[in-house]
Amino acid sequence: MSADFAIETEDLSKVYRTALRRREIVAVDGVSLRVARGTSFGLLGPNGAGKTTFVKMLLSAVHPTGGRARLFGRDARLPEARRPVGYLPENHRFPTYFTGSGMLDFYAALSGVGRRERRRLIPELLERVGLERWGGARLGKYSKGMLQRLGLAQALIHSPELLILDEPSDGVDPVGRIRIREILRALESRGVTIFINSHLLMEVELFCREVAILDRGRIALSGAVKELTAANGYRVAAAGVPADLVPELRARAASWEANGGLEAFSFSTREEANAAIDRLRAAGCPIDSVRPAGNTLEEVFVKTVHG
């Protein structure tokens, strides 16, 4: 295992044993994964796939049944291995009697940040996450989205080298999501490794460079987002296609769909798409659009998990 990787696991497993029926539940089943330093990485999977258990083993909140995990080349069970890690859990709970500034001050002190540095950092972080006017308000008055943004500020308070985020955009409005993406991109540009566990596939596709799909405790698919969603043909959409021309084009197309008066044909090659455009124009059909026919990350996910 190498310090070149922010996260590195080898055959990492977790088996829960129930005392009542003496059954075994395999939550994580021999996961070997590498996340390079400075990478934005997304861990995807359906409910119960083992994502949260995997993250908890990285943070030594859950002890593995087998295998190994390292953070920046160090055994993840060692406290010094986790010091450069910032973590935002999915269902975090902050005491509601804290103010926003008070909560950040408390967690910064726990992280070993000095008092003078805390006074400088806290206003900057509140402004960065869009809560500069709420620092003096008690958390009981915060909305769910505001608490989520405050949780991100908490994860950043000690300037981590690795940021692990569990559903970071949960409950956040579209403007807030854009702000979070901007914050994460700025961190990535400075070499911070960002590991996101999320169900919001569009958010992951917009931000992450690499992903892994976890299904039933195992890695079902992994790779660069651009490669997994790469264009595999061309989609031609046209209006007013004559009924006698539709069967001809459908026979040549890899797929076809009709929606709102538009006929959309997907072709495997540029030559096939150009031939179809020539036929449509000859028939006097207005071409609505021509674009590469790629897969969204959501489509890749559904095909991987549900076949």
DODO-923885 format. One record per residue (C-alpha): x, y, z; residue in one letter. Coordinates in steps of 0.001 Angstrom, whole numbers, plus 524288, in hexadecimal, padded with zeros to 5 digits. Example, Ala and Ser with C-alpha at 12.3 -4.5 7.8 and 13.67 -1.06 7.14 Angstrom:
BEGIN
8300C7EE6C81E78a;835667FBDC81BE4s;
// end
This chain:
BEGIN
800008000080000m;804E380D8A7FC2Ds;8042C81B6480190a;8013C81FB47F393d;7F32581C037F675f;7EA68823837FFC4a;7E20681755801A8i;7E65D8096B7FF3Fe;7DF417FD1780358t;7E2987EEE780117e;7D8187E4528026Cd;7D11C7EC9D80C8El;7C5937E53C81257s;7BB737E6B981CF4k;7B2857DBC88218Cv;7A8317DE4A82BDAy;7A3DA7D2C2833EEr;796727D29E83A3Et;795927CC0C84787a;7872C7C8798468Cl;787877BFB783A95r;796467BE948395Dr;795B27C3D382BA7r;7A0687CAF68245Ce;79DDE7D75B81CB1i;7A8AD7DB0F81332v;7A8AC7E9DF8126Ba;7B5997EBA680B25v;7BB517E038803A1d;7C9C07E0F880017g;7CA787EEDD7FAC4v;7D7817F2F77F4F0s;7D77E8014B7F13Al;7E16F80BED7EE75r;7DEEC81A807EE7Av;7EA5F822B27E9D5a;7EE2A82F2F7F0CAr;7E73D83B3B7EBA7g;7DC3F833867E536t;7CDA5835FA7E656s;7C7DE828677E834f;7B9B8824117E975g;7B52C8179C7F02Dl;7A7C5813967EB24l;79E88808A57EE69g;79076805527F1EBp;78BA8805677FFEFn;792157FA878079Eg;79D6A7F92E7FE19a;7A77D7FB62808E3g;7ABBA80957805CDk;7AA5180EE281375t;7B084802EC819B1t;7BC088046481069f;7BDC0812B681443v;7BCB480F7D822B8k;7C7918056B82143m;7D02180FCF81AEEl;7CDCB8183F826E4l;7CF7F80CE583063s;7C1B280EF383598a;7BF16800DF83175v;7C9877F67483266h;7CB337EDF282642p;7C9587DF50826C4t;7D4417DDB181CE3g;7DD457E512813D5g;7E4757F1DD8155Er;7E1F280063813A9a;7EC0780B3D812C6r;7EB2081A0681231l;7F6D28209680BB9f;7FE6B813FC80D8Dg;7FB7F8129081C11r;7F3238085C822B2d;7E58E80E6E823DFa;7E46F80945831C8r;7EF018129883665l;7EA6781FEE83B6Cp;7F55D826F48342De;7F0658212182754a;7E335827BE8295Ar;7E8208352C82D74r;7E8AA83A7981F72p;7DA928360581CFDv;7CE7483EA981D44g;7C1868376D81E55y;7B35583B3881C33l;7AA3A82FFD81FF6p;79CEF82E67819A1e;794AF82FF3825E1n;79CD78390D82E1Bh;7973E83E5F83ABFr;79C2D84B1084077f;7975F84FE384DC9p;78CDD85A0584AE6t;79131862E085613y;79DC2865F884EA6f;79E91871AF845C5t;7A4A486F5F8387Bg;7B1388760783CA0s;7B13A86F0F849B8g;7AFAC861C58436Em;7BAFC8643D83A19l;7C35E869298454Fd;7C07585CCA84D1Cf;7C3DE8538084203y;7CFDC85B5583E36a;7D4D785A3F84C38a;7D28984B8A84BCDl;7DA9984B3383F49s;7E5E98521E845CDg;7E44E85F6083F4Dv;7E99886A56847DDg;7E0DF8752C84D2Er;7E6CB87FFE844E5r;7E5C1877BC83898e;7D7A18745E83BF2r;7D402882B283CDCr;7D983884DB82F4Ar;7D41E87899828F2l;7C61D8785182DD0i;7C145884EB82741p;7C813880CD81AA1e;7C1A78736B81ABAl;7B42D878E581DCAl;7B5898823181244e;7BA6E8774D80973r;7AE4B86EFC80BF2v;7A4FB87AA480B48g;7A1C587B86819CAl;7A920887F581D60e;79C9988E4D82299r;798EC8826782AABw;7A51688058832D8g;79EA3885E583F0Ag;791BE87E8283D69a;78EEF8720D844F5r;78EAE8659C83CE8l;780918631B840A4g;77D1186E008370Bk;784D38681A82BC9y;77E178612482082s;782B2853B681C43k;78A2E85975810DFg;790CC863718199Em;794D3858C18231El;79A7485139817BDq;7A2A985CD381383r;7A6F785F0E82183l;7AAD1850AF8221Ag;7B372852D88163Dl;7B9E885E5B81D0Ba;7BC3E8558A828DAq;7C2D684B778201Aa;7CBD78560C81AABl;7CF6485C7D8278Ei;7DCD28561D828BEh;7E0AD8573C81A4As;7E004848A78172Fp;7E764841D880C4Ce;7DC528380F80A70l;7CDFF83BC780B26l;7C41A830BB80CC8i;7B6228353680A5El;7AA2282CAC80C68d;79EB08327F804A2e;7A42E840678050Cp;798F5846637FD1Es;78DE683FF4804ABd;7838284A29807B6g;78B0585506800F0v;7840785D9D7F6E8d;7895185EE37E8E4p;7909586B977EBC8v;796B58654D7F7C0g;79AD28597E7EFC0r;7A1A98623D7E601i;7A8B6869147F138r;7ACFB85BF87F6E3i;7B21C857957E9A1r;7B9C98643B7E857e;7BFB38624D7F5D6i;7C37D8544F7F2B0l;7C95A858057E583r;7D1B8862657EC13a;7D65C8584A7F5F1l;7D93E84E7E7EB2Ae;7E13F858B37E3E7s;7E9AC859DD7F029r;7EC2284B337F07Eg;7E1F0847137FA8Av;7DC9E8396E7F82Ct;7CDBF839177F86Di;7C66282C667FAABf;7B79582D657F92Di;7AD83823387FCEAn;7A0A3827337F6A9s;793B6823217F091h;7931582FB27E898l;7990E82A517DC2Bl;797DE836F47D494m;79FAE83E157DEFFe;7AA1B833807DEA7v;7AAA1833E47CFC7e;7AC2A842B87CFEDl;7B750842907D9ACf;7BE85835997DB23c;7C93D831267D1F3r;7C8B6822E77D5FFe;7BE4181A1D7DBC8v;7BC4880C7E7E0F8a;7AF1A805B37E1CDi;7AD4F7FD167EDB1l;7A2D87F28A7ECF6d;7A0527E85B7F77Cr;7AD1E7EBA57FDF3g;7B5867EA137F1C8r;7BB097F33F7E784i;7B28A7F0FA7DB95a;7B8A17FB797D2E6l;7C2E7806147D412s;7C9AE80FAE7CB35g;7CA7D81DAB7C657a;7BD45824597C4F6v;7C0B5829267B74Dk;7C3BE81B577B2CBe;7B7BF815357B90Dl;7AEB781F5A7B2F2t;7B5E3820BF7A5F5a;7AE0B822D879998a;7AB298163F79259n;7A44A81B6E78642g;79BB98269978189y;78DBB82A6078486r;785B1830EF779C8v;77889836F377D44a;76EF983C1E77325a;760DD840B477274a;7565E83CAC768D4g;75CD2830057645Bv;753EB8295D75A60p;74DEF81CB975F39a;753E2814EB753FCd;761A2819F575722l;761708165D76599v;762B58078976395p;76E398097B75A5Ce;77599811F6763FBl;7720B8095776F84r;777C47FD9D7685Fa;784D4804BB7671Er;784E180AC7774BAa;78A4A804BA78112a;77EB380A647888Ds;772D3812F57863Aw;7697181B0C78E42e;75E1C8243978BB0a;75A7982F8379481n;7521E83B947925Ag;751D683A9B78397g;7606F8380C7829Bl;7666C82B7077DA4e;773F6828C77831Ba;77CF081EA977CDEf;78A0681A587827Ds;79469815777790Df;7A12E80E9077BF3s;7A96D815B6771D7t;7AAA88235876C23r;7A83281DEF75E82e;79B33817F67629Ce;7971F824A37692Ea;79AA482CA875D00n;79311823567543Da;78727824BA75CFCa;7884D8339A75CC6i;788CA8334E74DD7d;77C4E82B0774D6Dr;77556833E67571Al;778FC8403174FC3r;774D983A1D742E4a;767A6837897491Da;766B4845B974D9Cg;767B4842A475C29c;76CF984D6976519p;778EC8486376C7Ai;7772C84BAE77ACCd;784838475F77FD9s;7908483F1D77D22v;7991D83B8D788B0r;7A220830E478DAEp;79A83825C3793E6a;7A15B823027A0B7g;79CE981D087AD70n;79A2B824EF7B990t;7A042820427C627l;7929881CC37CAABe;790CE813CF7BEE7e;79DFF80D777C168v;79A4380B947CFB2f;78D0A805567CCA6v;792EE7FC287C28Dk;79D967F81B7CC0Ct;794E17F5E27D7C2v;788AF7F09C7D129h;78E8C7EAE27C4DAg;
// end
